[in-house]
Amino acid sequence: MTRTRWIALAVIVALGAGGFYGWRTVWPREATDDAQVSGHVSPIAARVAGTVAAVKVVDNQSVKAGDVLVEIDSRDYQIAVSRAEADLAAAEAAARAARTTVPITSTTSESTERAAEAGSGNADAALAGASREVEASRAKLDAARARLVEAQAQATRAAQDLARITPLAAKDEIPRQQFDAATAGSHAAAAAVTSAEASVREAEANLAVSEARRDQATGAVTQAHAQAKAASTAPQQVALSEARASGAEAQVLLARAALDQARLNLERTIVRAPSDGQVSRKSVEPGQVIQPGQPLMALASLGEVWVTANFKETQLRSMVPGQRAEVSVDAFGGHRYAGHVDSIAAATGATFSLLPPDNSSGNFVKVVQRVPVKIVLDANRDAANVLRPGMSVNATVYLR
């Protein structure tokens, strides 16, 4: 009886296995061996130029999002931030001085108008306004001299930098771009000195005019004539003062934007991983001079992969998204993974090739084209067998 039971059990198992494989054989499906694993491979490039100070990763190292990959020498960018902060401070000081001039000019104009109407009775008020104008002119002169000293210091530093790198440029030990930038910086600094000197001369002239107006205000008759003359141009003077204040405020906005850009460039000297992945194709070494946009390495994400299966166009008649699929990976001895059809490409692979076929010449040979089909694998993949982009697989899609 026991032997009979074992024979019956073996027959049942054999019939079940035969039925299963027979069902798999007759079940409608389409298969292809022109398939491979695809994934996200992110190129890592520099956003700013400079000398590589340190490389924090090696080939095939796993990293997390935000990890430091490369450090670029940041000293030049720190100096740029300091210079931008100084420019912003100077622009804000100039804006404050310009805003102060507006009420002073308005007050002076009103005093001039009242003096023109009241005559010598308002001589003291006009003299007070002239004195305030002298003080404002002196403040402008002090600010202009301070900017001149700053411009001279920057010009001296730019000239010294140019003198240091000129022999290096002659020997081609530094990039020509760096030498040209230093030359342009030296010329710009010299021009800034010239501009600052002109501002000092202008401020000195304005101070002399203010002092002359104050001296004129000492005489009642002479002051009355001066006020009457200034009264005719009072609205224009106020408008000019307001325009200068608006221009100074615009310079503040420009200097603040330059500071933001300098800080952003300083931040970009640290190249970080944009996502989790594994480092590949590392081509950067410490001491290397890199340029913006230069590829440094690639970052392959192994956590999100899919299969791109190139089916013949004759196999797509009954294939739709959502159908069950199965792939076997050559690298793991044909290990099978379950998945489903996610989408079908909008064109054949030849359409997106570097040299698509041109059949307009009349010399035409019909070739069955292949259409890429994206197969997404189920979440319960084998953790021990990590799929990597580019691996060859066999893909099967069950059509029912």
Secondary structure, DSSP 8 states (H G I E B T S, - for coil): -HHHHHHHHHHHHHHHHHHHHHHHHHS-EEEEEEEEEEEEEEEEE-SS-EEEEEE---TT-EE-TT-EEEEE--HHHHHHHHHHHHHHHHHHHHHHHHHHHHHHHHHHHHHHHHHHHHGGGGHHHHHHHHHHHHHHHHHHHHHHHHHHHHHHHHHHHHHHHHHHHHHHHHTT-S-HHHHHHHHHHHHHHHHHHHHHHHHHHHHHHHHHHHHHHHHHTTSHHHHHHHHHHHHTTHHHHHHHHHHHHHHHHHHHHHHHHHHHHHHHHHHTTEEE-SSSEEEES----TT-EE-TT-EEEEEEEEEEEEEEEEEEGGG-TT--TT-EEEEEEGGGTTEEEEEEEEEE-SS-GGGGSSS----TTS-------EEEEEEEE-S---TTS---TT-EEEEEEE--
